Every structure is written in C-alpha cells, then in structure tokens.
Amino acid sequence: MNGALLLTAARTPYRRAGLSFPVGAPLTVAILALGVGQLRQLLEDPAVTVMVGQDNGQFMVVPELTAEVTDEQLQAFIDAAPGVELEAIPPAPVDASQDVGSLRHMLDERSAALGVANDQLVIAQDQVRRLTGDLAAARDDLEGATSQVAALQAANQQLSDELVKVEGAASDRQAQIADLQAALDKAKKPAAKAKAADE
C-alpha cells in the first residue's frame, strides 16, 4: 500500500517510537503520521523490520532507507509520501509490566554485551602484558648486542694500534737492514781492490 509502512517486531507485544505492536501481527502505519524522530527510532531498532508500501499493494524493504540517512532525507521521504487512509493508531498504553520486561530484556542484552567486552578486555590486557615482556626481552638483547659491538670495536682499535706499531718496527728493521747492506757493500769494495793489487 503506497504511502504506508509495514512494521514487524521480532517479539510481541512490543513498544517503540510511541507505537504499540500487537501480539503476533505486524503494524501498518501511514508514513505521513510519523515524525522524523519516530521514523529514526524504528530504523535504528534491530528488533523492528521496516517495509515500504508499493503501488502494487505489496510491501518491500528499501535498502536506502536506513538509520544512517540524515534528518533532511528522512523528512523528504515523509513529505514525498502520498496520503493514505488507515485506522487511527491509538497511543501506546503505558504498561508498567511490559516496560519492566523490556527493560529487563535490554539489561540482559547489555549485560551479555558487557561480559563479552570484559572478556575481550582481559584478552587484550594479556596480549599487552605479553608484548611488554617481549619488548623488554628485545631491549635486553639490543643492549647485549650493543655491548658486544662496542667490545669488538675496542678490540679492533687495539689491533689497529698494534698493527701500526708492528709496521713501524718493520720499517725500522728494513732501514737497519738497508744500512747493514750498504755497510757490507762498502766493506767488500776495498777487499776486492786489495786482492786485485796482490795479483
């Protein structure tokens, strides 16, 4: 039915947005009879299915009509709806026992959600403790590796200094050998001249 909404509650009796859902039956509502706030409450409620009337008399779920649309878009949807004659919807009676039951059901759902969130928090805290331990171990390993690198650098510097000393000593020895060789060569020359004179 064009201009109307078919509202189905997951459980009945049920009250939402000032509307009372009869036991075991959906509720037909003229779109123009709703305000933006009422329509948003119905769309936000996971227990309520909102179907829009079509020209052929059928009702369909419209994917674009969700709680995420803006108030302006909801108002435009309401304003564009044609008028439709329906029986007047009486205001939902105030049923204290039903309200208490709804509140208890909501409390149970939220308690269950809180329990799940608490379990997830405990798991997250365990992961944080484990990661903190891993980080501390990694820092210890890094400090140990840094100490080893510093020790190796010091040993390398010591070896470099010793190599410089050894190279200096080798250079001195080569100079001494060169001096001895020159002295030896010089000593050989007079001996060779004396031998030639004797002959």
PyMOL commands that set and color helices and strands:
alter all, ss='L'
color gray80, all
select helices_A, chain A and resi 31-33+36-44+71-80+96-198
alter helices_A, ss='H'
color red, helices_A
select strands_A, chain A and resi 4-9+14-16+19-21+27-30+48-53+59-60
alter strands_A, ss='S'
color yellow, strands_A
deselect
rebuild
show_as cartoon
